[in-house]
Every structure is written in structure tokens, then in C-alpha cells.
């Protein structure tokens, strides 16, 4: 997984310790069912194992994960941590506890209701018509902008936030060595192949690919947004390590074409219609089943 985005969301100490035990490979989420996505201790986690957790993502959420490798990496980590916690809970018989069984029944009820509402509020195939999509596009054209794109390469030197003095000193020494080489005119791609600890991009001379400026970590975005083609940043220290980033090429922000945003516009319109259908159905249910509630007695429920 490319690491140019850097850093991960903070979690509790327990969750952090579990996440640190996970080593993600470079295999993408769309790998074959037998593809190994991650290793947890000695256990291999395949795409088939993780696929159900991503099956019901909306198209916009799926696109966000495709465009942001760091977000996708964190999502995979979170799924794996959930599986680890579930394994521990079942091994301890936690699912047999009376209070847990009650919560499970309530959760089952919620799932059934939600699935039923999704069905009755389902939007017809073919909605929206092309004419409506075009009208929405024209009305919102000024807002539909593709942000500035950067083709980036990186050199990554890992250094965790809780590294000891020896590890921190080693990372600093390697960073100084890389900086000295780059300042002396050494080829960035060569240094990346020899030094970078993110092996996927390192094997490609540090090349990460095209990334939207808005998708970068704030520290990296600040370092690269004013740079031109061929420029290299000074070392950038993030929570998970030290980065050197080279701008290989740039594309200015521009208005998106209808073809580029049509899938998202269609999804947004379908989501809006489904929400309206749901609200209309709920209102109809209440109208067909009049309720008489003793307002003065409601307080007894929360004593």
C-alpha cells in the first residue's frame, strides 16, 4: 500500500497494539479471492475474507477508498481488528451473556427493519433519466471541480511515534544521508530504490502515481502544493515516519465533464429519491395506524 499519505487515525491503546501486529501487503482490495491482503501473526487474510465487509459500500465511498490508499489501508485494518475482537469475544463465550443476547435481538430487529425499509423505498431502475442528470450538472457545474492533481514519488523512512532512542537515531541518520544525497544531485529514483522502506513504490523508483492535492495529508500537501515539476521536498516528519516527496508532474484544477461526474450525480439523485420514498412510507404507516400516547406517563420509561 502506498504510504505517501502518511499516518493513521489514532485509536485506543488496545486497538493500536492490535493494529501494530498487522502487516499489510501491497495486494489491492480487488485481488482475486485467493489473494492475500494481510497477515495477522501467522494467519493469512484473503480478499475473500474481507470482501463481505466492503460489499455494501456506496459508489461514492468505494471511489473515496480507491482514490485514497491511506483511507483504504485504515479501513482494512479496522475490519481486521473487528475480526480479532470477535474471535476473542466468541472464545470467551461473550455472546452467551444475557445482556449481550438481548442486545443481539435488538440489533436483529434493527437489521430486519432497515432491510425492509430499503426494499419498500427502492428507487426504480432507470432513475434518474439522462435529462434530469444533465439539468443537475448544469445547475451545479461551478461546484463540480476536479482538484489539482500531482504525480508524486516518495522515499519513506519508517519511524513510529513510540520508537525508542536507538530506532529514532537510526531513522534520523538515514534521513540525513538521503537528504545529503539528494542535495548533491543524486537521482531521486535511484535513492528511492536503495533506501525507501515502502517497497511497492521503491521498486518503481519511488513513483506513487497521480494523487489529488486535496487527498494528501496536510503536512505533505503544505510541502508540495507550491512546488513545480521536478522539485523535491525537504524531509517531512509524520507520525509514522519521514518522507521525501518529489513532484514528477502536475495537472491544474479544472471543471469536471458530465461524463466524469455522471456516476456520482446518478448515485446522489437515487439516494435523495430513496430518502424521500422512505419518509413518505413512514408517514403513510403512521397515518394508517393512529397513535394515542399518554404524554404525562412518558416519564416513567426513563426513571
N, C-alpha and C positions, 0 to 999 in steps of 0.2 A: 504494500500500500504506500503510495507516495506520501511523504511527510512534509511537503513544503508548507502546508497549512499550520503545522506545529500544534503542540499542546492538546490537552483533552479536558473535558469538563471535570470539575472537582467532585469528589464523592466522599462518602464516609470512609473511615479508616478500614473497616471490614471490606467494603466494596473495592477500595483501592488496592488492598492486598490481593484480592481475588483477581482483579484486572491485571496486576503486575505479573501474575503467574501465567498469563495467556500470551502466546507468541503468534501473531497473525502472519500468514504467508502472503505472498503477492497475488494469489489466485483471486480473480474478481468474483463478485457475488453471482454473476451469471454463468459460473463454471458448470461443467457437466455434473450430473448428480453424484458421480463418484469423486469429484474434485475435492481436495482437502482445502478447506478455508482457514482452519486454525488448528492449533494443538493446545490442549489443556493438560498440563503434566504429560502423561503418556497416552492420553486419549486423543484420537483424531476426530475433528468435527468437520463433516462434509457439507457441501451445498444443499444436499437433500435434507439434512437435519435442520438447517437454518431456514430453508425456503418457506415453510408454513408461516413463520413469523413475519415475512415480507410479502406474503401473497395478497393481502388485502389493502396494501398501500394505495393511496390515490395516485393518479398520474403525476400530480404536482410534487407530492412527497417523493415519489420514485425518481423524478427528474432532479430534485434537490440533492438526493443521495448520489446520483450519477455525476453531478457537477461538483460535488464537494467530497473528495476522498476522506478527509478528516471526519466529516459527519458520518459517512458510511462506516468507517472504521469504528467510531464510537458506538454506532447503532449495533454493529455486530458484537462488540464487546458486551454491551448491555444485555443482548439476547443470551450470550453465553453465560454471563453472571446469573441471569434468571434461571437458566437450566441447572447451574451448580447449586443455587439456593433451593430449587425444587427437589433436587436429588437428596440434599441433606435433610430437608423437611420430611420427605416421604420415608427416609431411612429411620427417622426418629418417631414415626407414627403421628406426626403433627396433624395429618388430615383426618385422624380419628377423634380428635378432641371435640367435645360437644359444641363449644363456641365456634370452632372452625367449620364444623358441619353446617351450623346454622348460617354462617356467612356464605358458605358454598351454595346453599339452597337459594339464598337471596341473589347471589351472583348468577345462578342458573336462570332465575326468574327474569333478571335484567337482560340476560343474553337472549332469551326467548322473545321478550317484548321488543327488544331492539331489532332483532331479525325480522319479526312480524311487521314492525313499522317500516322498515326498509323495503319490504315487499309491497305493502299497500301504497307506499309513496313512490314506487318505482317510476322513473321517467320513461316514456315510450322511446323505442328505438327510432333513430332518425331525427330526434330533437337535439339541438335546435336546427332549424333549416339554415341553409347557407346564407340566405338573405339576412336573417337576424344576426348571424355571426359577423357579416360584413358591416352591418349597422353599428354593432357594438365596437368593432375595430375602429371604424371611422370616428366614433364618438370619443374613444379613449386613446387614439393614435399618439397623442402627445405624451402620454404616460408610458406607452409601450416602447421602452428603450432597451437596447442591448448594451450593457455597460462596457467600458473599456476592457479589452482582452490583452493578456500578456502571455507570450510564450516564454516559459521560465526553465532554468536549470538550477540545480542546487548541489551544495556539498553539506552533508549533515553529520554532525558530531554529537552523539548522544551524551546527555548529562542530566540525570534525573534530579528532581528538586531535593531529594533526600540522600544524594550522593555523599560519601564520606570525603575527607580531605584528600586522600590519595587519588580517588576517582576524579574529583574536581580538578586537581592539579594536572592529571594526565589529559583531561579534556581541554584544559586551558593551554597546555603545552602544544597539543596537536592543533588547536585553533590558531595559535601564534605561528606555528610552522606553515599552515595553509595560507594565512594572511601574508606572510613573508613571501611565499612562492608567487602568489597572485600579484602582489605589488611589484615583483621583479619581472613580471611579464609572462609567467608560466601559463601554458594553455589550460583554461578552466576545465575542459572536458578531460584532459589527462589527469589533472589533480583530482577531479571527482572520481575517476575510475580507481585511482590509487588510494584515496583517502576516505571518501564518503561512506558512512555506515548504513545508508539506505540503499541496499544492493540493487533493487529494481532500477532506480534511476541512475545509480552509479555505473551499472553495466552499459548504460546508454549515454555515457559521458555527462551524467547529471541531469539530463533532459527530463522534465516533468510533463511538458506539453502546454497547451493553451488553457489558461485559467482566467476567470472573470476577476477583475480587480476587487470587486465587492465581496468575493468569496474568500479572500485571503485573511489570515489572522491580522488584527490591527497593527501589530508591530511590523510585520512583513509588508503590509500594504503601505504603511507610512514610509518604509525604507525604499520601496520600488516605484511608487506612483509618479515620482518626478524624474525617473531615470529614462534615458533613451536607449536605443538598440545597442547592445554590446556592453552596457555598463554593469558593474558588479557592486553589490552592497558590501559595506563593512560587516564584520561578524554580528549576527543578530542573536541575542540570548533570549530563549524562550524557556518555558517550564520544563520541556522535555529535552532540551539540548541547544546546540549552537548551529546556526545556519549561515551559509554564504549563498546568496542568490544572484544569478546572472539573468539579465533581460536579453533574450535572444531575438525577440521581435515584438511589435505592438500593433494593436488594431484599435482605432478610436471608437468611442461610443457612437451609436447610430440608432436611428429609428428602426424598430423591428418590422419586417414584412408580415403581411397577413399569413403567409404560409408558415412562417416561423412560430407565430403565436397562436395559430388556429387551434391546435390541440388543447392548449391551456384555456383559451376562451370557451371552447365547447365544454370542457370539464366544469368551468366556473358557472356557465349558464345551466348545465344539468344539475349541479349541486344546488344552485339557487332554486330551481324548479322543484327539486326533491324536497327541499326545506319547506317551500310553500305548500306542496302536496301534504306533507306531514302535518303541518299546522292546521290545514283545512280538515284533515281526517280527525285529528284530536278534538277540534271544535265540534265536529259532527257527532262524535261519540258522546261528548258532554251534553249536547243538545238533545240527543236521543235518550239519555239517561239522567234526567234532572236530579240534582242533589239537594238535600236539606240538611245542613250542618248546624249543630248547636254550637255557635261560636263561643258561648260562655263556658262551655265544658272543655274546650280545646286545651286549656292549660294543664289538665290532668295528664295529658300524654307526655309532658316533658318535666314532670315533677321529679 
